[in-house]
Amino acid sequence: MFDWNILLLGAGIGFISAVLGGIIEYQIGSKRREGEGGLPSCMLLVTGGLGFIGILVTGISWLVGREWGLPLVAGIGVGIGFFLGFIILLAIWILLFSRKSP
């Protein structure tokens, strides 16, 4: 049986992971490149955080449900949430930095 709550929980975790990871990496990158203004390099931190959170969600789902259906749905939700978060971050980046171009 498909559980929408687990899918939405996973999507929320993936979305929060993408947004927080992107913000943190952007802040770190900004301090590293003060005055240079380069591209934010958020992929490494966000992908690592997403992988860790995805493994954690899958493990917790398996422990709670004792089946692989729930972890699979949670993992799909994390992937969807991450994808949406990344797309939103990319759109914000394009909007902010396209105005600075001559």
N, C-alpha and C positions, 0 to 999 in steps of 0.2 A: 504494500500500500504506500502510495506517495504521500509524504508528509511535507506540507507547505511551510510549517513552522520551522522545521530543520533547514529547509532550503533558504528561508529568509534569515535565519540566524547565521548560517554560513555566509550569505551575501553581505550581511551587516559586518561580519568579522573581516571579510575580504575588502570591503569598501573602506572601513576604518584603517585597516593595515596599509592600503595603498595611499590614502590621504596622509596619515601620520608619517609614514615612511618618506613620502615625497616632500612633505614640509620639513622634516628633520634633515634630510639629505640636501635640500635646497639651502637651508640655513648653514649647514656645514660647508657646502660648496661656496656660498657667498662670502663667508669669512676667509676661505682659502684664496679666493680670487678678488679680493677687495680692489675695486677700481677697474678691474679688467672687464667685467661683465661678460662672462661666458655662458654656455648652456648649462642648465642644471643637470647633474648626473645622478638622477634618483633611481635608476634601474637596479643597481647592485643592492642597495639597502632595502628597497621595496620588495624585490624578488626574494631576497633572503628572509625578510620578515614574513612574507606570504608563505613561503615554504615551511617555515617553522610553525606558523599559526595553522596552516593546513594539516600538518602532521599532528599537531596538538588536538585540533577539532576532530580529526578522524579517529584518533585514539580514544578521546573522551566519548564520542558517539558509539564506538564499539563497546567500551566498558559499560555504558549506560544501557544500550540496546541489545548487546550480545548478538548482533547480526551485521552483515556488511551492507545492507540496503541503506540504512541511515547514514553511515559514514560516506557512502557514495553520493547520496543526495547532499550532505553537508559539504563535501568536497566540490561538487558542482556549484553549489551556492557560493563558496569562497571564490571560485574561479570567476563566476559572474560578477560578484561584488568587486573583486580586484579589477576586472576589465572595465566596469563602469567607473570606478574611482580613477583609474589611469586615464580613461578618455576625458573625464571632467578636468583632471589636472592638466592634461595636454591642451585642452581647449582654453583653459585659463592662461596657461603659458603663452599660447599663440596670441590671445587677445592682449595680454600685457606687453609682450615683447615686439609685437608687430607695430605698435605705436611708436616705438623707439627707433625704428628703421627710417633712414632718410628718404 
